[in-house]
Amino acid sequence: MGGLIIAAPASGSGKTTVTLGLLRALKRRGVSVRAAKSGPDYIDPRFHDAACGKTCFNLDAWAMSPTRIMGLAGGEGVLVIEGAMGLFDGAPPDGRGATADLARLLRLPVVLVVDAGRMAQSIGPLVAGFARHDPLVNVAGVVLNRIGSDRHLQMLTKAVGALGLPVFGALPRSTALAHPSRHLGLMQAGERPDLERFLDDAADLVERHMDIGALLHLAGQHSCPPVSLTRRTPPAQRIAVAHDAAFAFTYPHLLADWRIGGAEITFFSPLADEAVPPADLIILPGGYPELHAGRLAAAEVFMASIRKASQVSDIYGECGGYMALGEVLTDAEGVAHKMAGLLPLETSFAMRRLHLGYRMVEALGGLFPGRWAAHEFHYATTTRATGYPLFRAWDAEGVALEPMGLSQGRVSGSFAHLIESQMDTAKSEV
């Protein structure tokens, strides 16, 4: 049924609100709609899930092959992709991985959300620059955000109209739909008790101030070519994945890969002090263990079970999960909390430092062999780490970094979030 991309000139323009409101509004109308998110993001996609009732996949033009992206983008219903940062913003040195790369590859139209709160006629050259910058990126129209008055709107629409581009909507200035945030971005969808009301309010705003019929017509003129997904070998037959407010950062496409490959996946909650279920592989994903370090340290059943499981099962931790597998995690207030003690690692949030960027990693052992496209995003500082590293690592420009992670016995982990294997292991079509 087609699709479109919601993008913007810069972060903070309002594209998440527009995307969520459009997804919920279409669902309320009975339209079959699904969502995707450009780039490495764990938080926005879970809001998308709740808004449209279907799993939102990440489409990463830096980490994924074109075939992979097209396979994940294909499917029934209208596809609404939310961009990341500005339309042409990507990894250094040349912007690879930008939302514009998805627009070129998938041949989907771009709806540009512009924060017009502090401009009038200047919106004309701004939009013109984005619309004409790359002839292979189809900027099909705009949504004006943070409109101050009818007179303000008239000036803006006249300037955009002179470019021959439609205005699909004009949203008034409002603080009612502001998202609570923390150091890694927005509060998680599962942490908002008012989530349904928030999504319905966003849909009401979109219904009142955007031309949903015109957007549906635009989406219907452009469809993603179907590409079959390929079967990928899972890292184990029985996989147990931690999942709660402390460990929520998993990529649905990897879980889907493993299920398609025949793996049995179960979930458990360390914060609820649940024992690790029987499994060949136990995964502690990233998340916010630093916000719940006291509860984790006091989770006696969970801690005892994962220590026991380390004798018979493989255990892997990513970012927050990696820290929880260490010996000590010091929170932002400087309080040290005892963790699982399965890796010779100590980390601290009392000494904050941003680590951010795409990574290419190559396994020195462990459960995920070969090269992987990955990303790193955390503020934790490693105060002690001894033993065998897990990965060789390079940044997005190919500059060698210090080895990442640790491996000890059947336990391993690192700060790298794995996105996509670069090994050609996919042989049979699904």
N, C-alpha and C positions, 0 to 999 in steps of 0.2 A: 504493500500500500504506500510505500515511499517514506520520505523522511526529510529532516532539515537539521541544521546546526544552529544553536543559540550561542553566539560569540559576543565579544566586546572589544573596544580599543584597549582596555586595561582592566586589571583586577578591581573589584569593588564597584563595578558599574551597575550591578543588579541582575546579572544573568542567572544566578542561582534562583532568585525569587521568581523571575519570569519562567524559568524552566519548571520549577516545582508547581507554580500556579497553572501552567499550561498542561502539564501531565495530569494533575488532579482534575482540571476542568474537562479534559478529553475523556478521562475515565468516567466522570459523572455523566457525560453524554452518551456513554456506551460505546465509545470508540476504542478499538483494540490498539493500545499504545504501549510502547516500551521505551526504555531509556538507556543511554550509554554516557560515559564520562571520558573526556579526553585526558590522557596522561595519568600519572601515578597519584591516585587520590582514593582514600579509604572512607572518607566521611560523607561527601556529597552523594556518592552512589547509594548509601543506605537511606538517605532522604528520598532519593528517586524511587527506590524499592517501595517505600511506604506510599509515595504519591500515586504510583500507577499500579501497584500490586504485582509487579513482575521484577525479576532479578535484573539489576543494572550491571552491565559489564564495563570494564575499563577498555578503552581503545587507545593504545599507546604507540604513536607513530615513531617514537625513538626506539622502543624496545621490541616491537612486534614486526613481523614481516607483513607485506601487503596482503598476502594470502590469508594469514591469520586474522588480520583486521577485518577483511571482507567476510571471512567465515563467521566471526562473532557478530558482525553488523547485520548479516542476513537474517531473515525470519519474517513471521507474519506481523501485520499491523504497522502503524506509523512509528518510525524510529525518531526520537528526539535526542540529539546529542548535545550535552552541555560542554562548551569549550573550557579551556583553562587559561588563566592570565589574559593577555591580549591575543588577538587573533593570530598574529605572526610571531608571538613570543615562544621560543623553544630553548633547547640546550645550546651552550656555546660549542663551537665558535660561530655557527651559521644558522642557529634557530631550528635545527632539526628536532622533530617531535612536536611542532606547533599544531594548534588546531587547524591551521590552514592546510597542513599536510593531509589531514583527514578529509577536508573539503575537496582537495584535488583528487585524492585516491578514490573516494566514494562518490564523487560527482554530485554532492548534495549542496543545496543552496544554503547560504549563511544569512541569518537574521542578526543584525548588529544592534546590540543593546547599548545605547549611549547615555551616559550620565550627563544630562543637559542642565543640571541645576545651576551651573555657574557660567552658562554661555547662552548666546542667542544666535545671530547670523553666522558666527564662527563655526557652527555645526556644519555648515555647507562644505568648506574646505576640508574639515576633519573627515567627514563621511566620504567625500570625493577621493581623498587620498587612499582610504581603505578600499573603496570600490574599484579603483583603477590601478592599485599597486601590482596586482597579479591577475592577468586575464584568465588564468585557470581557476581562480577562486571567485565563485559567483556570489557576490554580496547582493542579495535579492531585495533587501529592504531593511528598515530600521524600526526599533522600538525606542521611543523617547522616554527616559526615566527622570524622575524628580522634577516634574513640571510645576512651576510656581503659580501660574494663573492662565486664564484663557488668552490674554494678550501675549504672554510668553509662548504659549503653544502656537499661536498664529505665526509668530516670527520664526519659530523652529520649523514648522511644516512648510512654510514658504521657501525657506532656504534648502530644505531637503527635496522639496518638490521640483525645484529648478534643476536638480540632477537627474530627474526622471525616475527616482526611486520611490516606492510606496512607503508610507508610514503605517505599520501594522498595529501600532498602539502607542498610547501616551499615558504613562503612569504618574499620578500626582506624588508630590513630596509626602513621605510618611515614615514614621519611626515604628509603626505598629508591627511590622514584620522584620524587625532587626533580629539577627541571630546571635544568641549568647556564644562567646568564643573563649578559647584558652590558647596556650602556647603553640599547639600544633594545628590550630584552625577552629572550626565550629565545634560546639558541643555535639556529641554523637546523637543520632536520631533516637536511639533507645534510651537516652538519658532525659528526653523531653517528655514529661507527663502530658504536656499540652500539644503533642505532635499532630494529632488529627485535627484539632481546632486550627492550629497554625497552617496546615496544608489547605484546609477548607477556606481559611481567610485569604490565602494566596490565590486560590482558585477564584474566589469571589472578586478579588481585585482584577485578575486577568479577564474574567467574564465582563466586567463593567468597562474596562478601558482598552481592551485589545480586540482585534477582528479575528476571532478564532476560525471563522469560515474561510477567510482569505489565507490564513496560515495552513489550514488543511488542504486547500486547493493547491498552494505552493508545494506542500510536501507530496501531494499525489502526482505531481508532474515529474518527480525524481525518485527513482528507486535504486536500492543497492543490489548489484548483481549477485545472484545466489552462488555461494561457494561452499562445498562440503567441508565440514570439520574433519580432522584426522585423528586417528586413535593414537594416544600417547601412553607409554608404559608408566603406571603409577610407581611411586617409590616404595610401596608396601601394599600388602593385600588388605590388612585391617589397620585403619588410620584413625586415631583419636585426636581431636582438635579442641583445644581450650577455647571457650567462647563465652565472654561476659564483658562487663564494662572495662575490665583491665586488659582483656585480650580479644580485641574485636577486629583487628586489621588483617583480614584474609582476602585474597583475590578470588572471586567466584569462578573466574575462568580456569584457575588451577584446580579447584575442587571439582568442577565439571569435568575437566580432563581426566582426573583420577577415577571418577565414577564411571565415565565412559570406558575407561581402561579396565574396569572390573573391580575397583577397590570398594571396600565397605567403610564408610565414614560415619563416625559417631562424634558427638559433642559432649563436653562436660564443663562445669564451672568451678574453677579454683576459688573464686570469691564466695561461692556457696559451700565451700569446704567439701566438695564432692571428690570421691576417690577417682583416680584415673581408671577408665574402663580397660578391660583386656584389649591389647592392640600390639601389632608388630612395630608400629611407629607412633610416637606421641609428639604432637606439635604444639608448642606455645607460641602463638603469633604475637605481633606487635600490638600496642595499645597504650594504656596509661597505668602501668603497674606502680609508678611513682605516686599516683594519687591514692592508691589503695595498698601501699606497702605494709602498713600495720596489719590490715586484715589478712593479707597474704602470709605474713610471718606467723600469724596466729592460726592459720588454717592447718591444723595438725593432721587431719585425715588426708587432705590433699598432699601435704609435704611428705608424710610418711609413705603414701602410695607411690609418688613419683620417684622417691629415692629407692624404694624397693623395685619399681619397674625398670630402673636403669640397669639392673642386673640381667634382665631378660629381654628388654625391648630397646629399640633405637629411640632416642629423644632428640628433638631439634627445636631450637628457639630462634626467633627473629626479633631483633630490636628489643622491645619490651620483654618478650619471652626469653631472649638471650640474657637480659639482666636478671630475670627471675631465676634462671638456672645458676647464677653466680652465687658467691658467698655472702656478699653484703650489698644492699642498695640503700644509699643515703638520700633522703628526700630533700625537698627544697628548704625545709626548716633546719636541716643539718642533723636530723635524727637518723641514726643507722639502724637498718632492719635486716635481720638474718633471713637469707633466702634459701634456696634448695641446696646449695653447696655442691652441685654436681660439676661445676666448672671453676677453675682457679681465677675468679674474676670479682672485682669490686668496682662499682659504679656510683656516681654521685650527681644529684641535681642541685646540690648546694653550690657547685661550681659550674654554672650553665655556659654552654658554648654551642652555637648552632653548627650542625653538620648537615649539609643539604646538597643534593645533586644526584644525577644519574651515575651509575657505576657499571662497569663490566667486570665480572668476577670469574675466576677460574678455580675450580675445586682442587684442593691438594689432598682430598680424601672425602670421606663422609657420604651422605645419602643422595646428593645432587651433583653428579659428576659432570665434567665438561665445563663449558662457558655458559654463563647466564647474564642476561641483561637485568639490571637491578637498580634500586635507588636507595638513598640514605636520607633520612629526615628525623633528626632528634637533637635534643639539647643536653643529653647526658654526657658526662665526662668519665672516661675510664681512669680510675686511680690505681688500679693494679690488674695486670693480666699476664699470666705466665703459662707456658706450655706451647703446644703445637697450633699454629694458625690454621684456619679452615680454608681461606681463599687468598689467592693473589688478586690484586685489585687495580683498576685503572679508572680515571674519571672520564667524563664525556668527551674530552679532547684527546684521550689516549695517553694522558700523563700517568705514569706509574705511581701508585699510592702505597702506603705501608700495608702489609698483609692484614686481612680482616678476620676477626672471629677466633674461635678456639675449638679444638677437638680433643676430647679425652675419653677413651674407651668408647662406649656406645652413645655418648652425649656430645653434641656439637651445636654451634650457633654463631651468629654474628649480627651486626647492626644492619646488614644489607637486607632489604626486602626483595626477594626474588620475583621477577616478573615473567620472564620467558627464557626457556632453554634455547641456546643457540645450536644445539646438536640436532642433526637431521635424523631423529628417531621415529618420526611419524611416517609409517609405511602404508598402513591400510586405511581406506576410506570408511567413514561411518555411514 
